[in-house]
Amino acid sequence: MKFVEELSQTTDKSLARTLMSTLTTTKFEGSRIMHEYVIEMTNIVVRLKSLGMVVNEGFSCRLF
């Protein structure tokens, strides 16, 4: 059981790292509509929060 918990934590950390990378490097380039970009960024923030990470509202506002 302990092995499963450790594996889960490792997976969560890896996912959080990937999501943070996507959140900080994705830019609106005009190749799709703004609505899709905003929804994608919002979904990433929600997923990070579900992993227990705090995403400061000031940070997320700068993405939009």
N, CA, C and O of each residue as an XYZ file, in Angstrom:
256
protein
N       0.823     -1.189      0.000
C       0.000      0.000      0.000
C       0.872      1.260      0.000
O       0.561      2.242     -0.674
N       1.971      1.217      0.767
C       2.863      2.360      0.835
C       3.489      2.635     -0.533
O       3.670      3.791     -0.914
N       3.815      1.582     -1.264
C       4.390      1.717     -2.598
C       3.427      2.468     -3.518
O       3.845      3.332     -4.288
N       2.152      2.138     -3.435
C       1.139      2.777     -4.281
C       1.041      4.262     -3.936
O       0.917      5.094     -4.835
N       1.093      4.603     -2.658
C       1.036      6.000     -2.248
C       2.248      6.775     -2.769
O       2.109      7.898     -3.255
N       3.433      6.173     -2.667
C       4.644      6.825     -3.151
C       4.600      7.017     -4.664
O       5.004      8.060     -5.177
N       4.113      6.019     -5.362
C       3.990      6.101     -6.811
C       3.003      7.199     -7.196
O       3.235      7.948     -8.145
N       1.906      7.289     -6.458
C       0.907      8.312     -6.715
C       1.487      9.704     -6.504
O       1.220     10.610     -7.293
N       2.280      9.884     -5.447
C       2.886     11.185     -5.178
C       3.872     11.558     -6.280
O       3.930     12.715     -6.698
N       4.634     10.596     -6.745
C       5.587     10.846     -7.832
C       4.847     11.248     -9.101
O       5.265     12.171     -9.800
N       3.759     10.564     -9.396
C       2.952     10.878    -10.576
C       2.358     12.268    -10.454
O       2.358     13.027    -11.424
N       1.843     12.619     -9.262
C       1.272     13.944     -9.038
C       2.316     15.040     -9.229
O       2.026     16.075     -9.829
N       3.521     14.821     -8.728
C       4.582     15.816     -8.880
C       4.954     15.992    -10.346
O       5.175     17.111    -10.808
N       5.021     14.896    -11.066
C       5.355     14.955    -12.486
C       4.267     15.696    -13.266
O       4.562     16.527    -14.125
N       3.020     15.386    -12.957
C       1.897     16.053    -13.619
C       1.901     17.537    -13.294
O       1.695     18.364    -14.182
N       2.132     17.885    -12.036
C       2.170     19.289    -11.627
C       3.277     20.031    -12.365
O       3.077     21.161    -12.809
N       4.438     19.407    -12.500
C       5.557     20.012    -13.214
C       5.181     20.259    -14.679
O       5.473     21.321    -15.230
N       4.542     19.286    -15.295
C       4.128     19.424    -16.697
C       3.088     20.535    -16.849
O       3.169     21.347    -17.772
N       2.119     20.566    -15.945
C       1.072     21.588    -16.018
C       1.649     22.991    -15.808
O       1.273     23.930    -16.510
N       2.565     23.132    -14.837
C       3.184     24.439    -14.601
C       3.985     24.888    -15.818
O       3.971     26.064    -16.183
N       4.675     23.951    -16.433
C       5.436     24.279    -17.631
C       4.510     24.753    -18.749
O       4.788     25.753    -19.410
N       3.430     24.044    -18.951
C       2.456     24.426    -19.974
C       1.845     25.782    -19.663
O       1.674     26.616    -20.552
N       1.516     25.995    -18.388
C       0.886     27.244    -17.964
C       1.802     28.440    -18.188
O       1.342     29.516    -18.570
N       3.079     28.257    -17.954
C       4.008     29.390    -18.056
C       4.575     29.609    -19.454
O       5.116     30.679    -19.733
N       4.463     28.627    -20.331
C       5.055     28.795    -21.664
C       4.035     28.986    -22.784
O       4.389     29.464    -23.862
N       2.785     28.622    -22.548
C       1.768     28.762    -23.590
C       1.388     30.223    -23.753
O       1.099     30.918    -22.779
N       1.391     30.674    -24.988
C       1.039     32.062    -25.279
C      -0.078     32.089    -26.312
O      -0.188     31.199    -27.155
N      -0.900     33.123    -26.232
C      -1.935     33.299    -27.242
C      -1.279     33.825    -28.504
O      -0.669     34.894    -28.502
N      -1.410     33.068    -29.575
C      -0.756     33.431    -30.834
C      -1.742     33.808    -31.934
O      -1.337     34.143    -33.047
N      -3.030     33.755    -31.626
C      -4.024     34.135    -32.609
C      -4.399     33.033    -33.577
O      -5.188     33.261    -34.493
N      -3.841     31.823    -33.390
C      -4.152     30.728    -34.299
C      -5.488     30.066    -33.970
O      -5.986     29.244    -34.740
N      -6.054     30.421    -32.846
C      -7.386     29.942    -32.458
C      -8.070     31.087    -31.736
O      -7.469     32.137    -31.511
N      -9.318     30.884    -31.378
C     -10.040     31.992    -30.756
C      -9.616     32.166    -29.297
O      -9.196     31.210    -28.645
N      -9.730     33.384    -28.798
C      -9.316     33.721    -27.435
C     -10.063     32.875    -26.408
O      -9.491     32.490    -25.388
N     -11.308     32.591    -26.666
C     -12.124     31.796    -25.737
C     -11.474     30.439    -25.460
O     -11.429     30.001    -24.311
N     -10.979     29.778    -26.487
C     -10.331     28.472    -26.314
C      -9.072     28.588    -25.465
O      -8.805     27.732    -24.621
N      -8.304     29.640    -25.688
C      -7.091     29.869    -24.912
C      -7.424     30.070    -23.426
O      -6.791     29.476    -22.554
N      -8.412     30.903    -23.156
C      -8.803     31.190    -21.770
C      -9.312     29.921    -21.092
O      -8.967     29.661    -19.939
N     -10.115     29.139    -21.778
C     -10.626     27.887    -21.212
C      -9.477     26.930    -20.914
O      -9.462     26.301    -19.856
N      -8.517     26.809    -21.826
C      -7.378     25.921    -21.617
C      -6.567     26.346    -20.391
O      -6.199     25.502    -19.573
N      -6.288     27.632    -20.258
C      -5.518     28.131    -19.114
C      -6.293     27.927    -17.806
O      -5.712     27.551    -16.788
N      -7.589     28.176    -17.841
C      -8.427     27.981    -16.651
C      -8.434     26.516    -16.237
O      -8.346     26.208    -15.048
N      -8.538     25.619    -17.197
C      -8.527     24.186    -16.894
C      -7.205     23.757    -16.256
O      -7.197     22.928    -15.346
N      -6.105     24.306    -16.722
C      -4.805     23.974    -16.135
C      -4.734     24.452    -14.694
O      -4.243     23.727    -13.828
N      -5.213     25.658    -14.422
C      -5.215     26.191    -13.060
C      -6.069     25.313    -12.149
O      -5.673     25.030    -11.018
N      -7.222     24.885    -12.622
C      -8.103     24.024    -11.822
C      -7.429     22.688    -11.540
O      -7.522     22.171    -10.426
N      -6.756     22.126    -12.530
C      -6.059     20.845    -12.323
C      -4.931     20.992    -11.311
O      -4.722     20.105    -10.483
N      -4.202     22.104    -11.369
C      -3.137     22.343    -10.390
C      -3.718     22.470     -8.981
O      -3.162     21.931     -8.024
N      -4.827     23.177     -8.863
C      -5.463     23.327     -7.550
C      -5.942     21.982     -7.021
O      -5.892     21.741     -5.815
N      -6.407     21.100     -7.912
C      -6.865     19.776     -7.476
C      -5.707     18.919     -6.977
O      -5.909     17.967     -6.224
N      -4.487     19.264     -7.404
C      -3.295     18.558     -6.935
C      -2.745     19.172     -5.652
O      -1.718     18.738     -5.129
N      -3.444     20.189     -5.155
C      -3.033     20.824     -3.907
C      -2.085     21.991     -4.077
O      -1.559     22.507     -3.090
N      -1.855     22.416     -5.304
C      -0.968     23.558     -5.535
C      -1.782     24.844     -5.492
O      -2.915     24.902     -5.970
N      -1.187     25.854     -4.919
C      -1.840     27.159     -4.842
C      -1.374     27.994     -6.029
O      -0.180     28.222     -6.218
N      -2.332     28.438     -6.815
C      -2.015     29.312     -7.941
C      -2.553     30.692     -7.574
O      -3.764     30.909     -7.533
N      -1.644     31.610     -7.310
C      -2.000     32.955     -6.910
C      -2.867     33.592     -7.987
O      -2.578     33.468     -9.177
N      -3.922     34.269     -7.571
C      -4.826     34.880     -8.538
C      -4.113     35.946     -9.368
O      -4.438     36.139    -10.539
N      -3.153     36.629     -8.774
C      -2.381     37.623     -9.519
C      -1.602     36.989    -10.652
O      -1.479     37.572    -11.729
N      -1.070     35.789    -10.414
C      -0.345     35.061    -11.456
C      -1.284     34.653    -12.574
O      -0.987     34.861    -13.750
N      -2.430     34.066    -12.203
C      -3.345     33.587    -13.236
C      -3.961     34.726    -14.018
O      -4.299     34.544    -15.187
N      -4.121     35.911    -13.412
C      -4.667     37.041    -14.140
C      -3.697     37.528    -15.209
O      -4.131     38.026    -16.248
N      -2.379     37.393    -14.974
C      -1.394     37.813    -15.964
C      -1.408     36.927    -17.200
O      -0.919     37.330    -18.255
N      -1.963     35.722    -17.081
C      -2.015     34.813    -18.223
C      -3.052     35.264    -19.236
O      -2.974     34.911    -20.413
N      -4.010     36.035    -18.786
C      -5.098     36.432    -19.652
C      -4.918     37.878    -20.006
O      -5.731     38.440    -20.740
